[in-house]
Amino acid sequence: YLDDGDLPIDNNWVENRIRPIALGRQNWLFAGSLRAGKRAAAVMSLIHSAKLNGLDPYVYLRDVLERLPTQPASRICELMPHHWRCEERLI
């Protein structure tokens, strides 16, 4: 960074991005079983995919879990984060 003023002095940006992984590493060792660990990994992947697609994970998961029981199997890909569109529901 001494030769190029465009380079940052620290790597805080990277450290902030990997912090959730580092903090959770020890907790993930105690998922209970291999199947529970695989389920946790699938849910975390879905949440992270929602974040990468600019979605609020809570809103996304709530809508998907409400729609999932009635969603036809042939249209299940519509619920993936990169295809998902929130349906406005009247209460």
C-alpha positions in Angstrom: 0.0 0.0 0.0 3.0 2.3 0.3 3.5 2.3 -3.5 -0.2 2.4 -4.5 -2.5 4.8 -2.7 -5.6 3.0 -3.9 -4.8 -0.1 -1.8 -6.4 -0.2 1.7 -4.1 -0.3 4.7 -6.0 -3.1 6.4 -8.2 -6.0 5.4 -11.2 -5.3 7.6 -13.6 -5.8 4.7 -12.5 -9.4 4.2 -12.4 -10.1 7.9 -16.0 -8.9 8.3 -17.1 -11.2 5.5 -15.6 -14.3 7.0 -16.4 -13.6 10.7 -19.8 -15.5 10.7 -18.0 -18.6 9.3 -15.2 -18.4 11.9 -17.6 -17.8 14.8 -19.9 -20.7 13.8 -17.2 -23.2 13.1 -17.1 -24.6 16.6 -20.9 -24.7 16.9 -21.3 -26.6 13.7 -19.3 -29.5 15.2 -22.2 -30.2 17.4 -25.1 -30.4 15.0 -26.3 -33.6 16.6 -25.9 -36.0 13.7 -24.7 -36.2 10.2 -28.2 -35.7 8.9 -28.8 -32.7 11.1 -25.5 -31.2 9.9 -26.5 -31.6 6.3 -29.9 -30.0 7.0 -28.2 -27.1 8.7 -25.8 -26.7 5.8 -28.7 -26.7 3.3 -30.6 -24.0 5.3 -27.5 -21.8 5.7 -26.9 -22.1 1.9 -30.4 -21.0 1.2 -30.1 -18.1 3.6 -26.8 -17.0 2.1 -28.2 -17.4 -1.4 -31.1 -15.1 -0.5 -28.7 -12.5 0.9 -26.5 -12.7 -2.3 -29.7 -12.1 -4.4 -30.5 -9.0 -2.3 -33.4 -10.5 -0.4 -34.3 -10.2 3.2 -33.8 -13.8 4.4 -36.7 -13.6 6.9 -39.2 -12.4 4.3 -37.9 -14.9 1.8 -38.1 -17.9 4.1 -41.5 -17.0 5.5 -43.0 -16.7 2.1 -41.4 -19.8 0.7 -42.5 -21.9 3.8 -46.0 -20.6 3.4 -46.2 -21.4 -0.3 -44.3 -24.7 -0.3 -47.2 -27.0 0.7 -49.3 -25.9 -2.2 -46.6 -25.3 -4.8 -46.7 -27.8 -7.7 -43.5 -29.9 -8.0 -43.2 -28.8 -11.6 -42.9 -25.1 -10.5 -40.6 -25.6 -7.4 -37.7 -23.8 -9.1 -39.8 -20.6 -8.8 -39.1 -20.6 -5.1 -35.3 -20.5 -5.5 -33.7 -17.2 -4.4 -32.7 -16.2 -7.9 -36.2 -16.7 -9.3 -38.3 -15.8 -6.2 -40.8 -13.0 -6.3 -42.8 -12.2 -3.2 -46.6 -12.6 -3.6 -48.6 -10.0 -1.9 -51.2 -11.7 0.3 -54.2 -10.0 1.8 -54.9 -10.9 5.4 
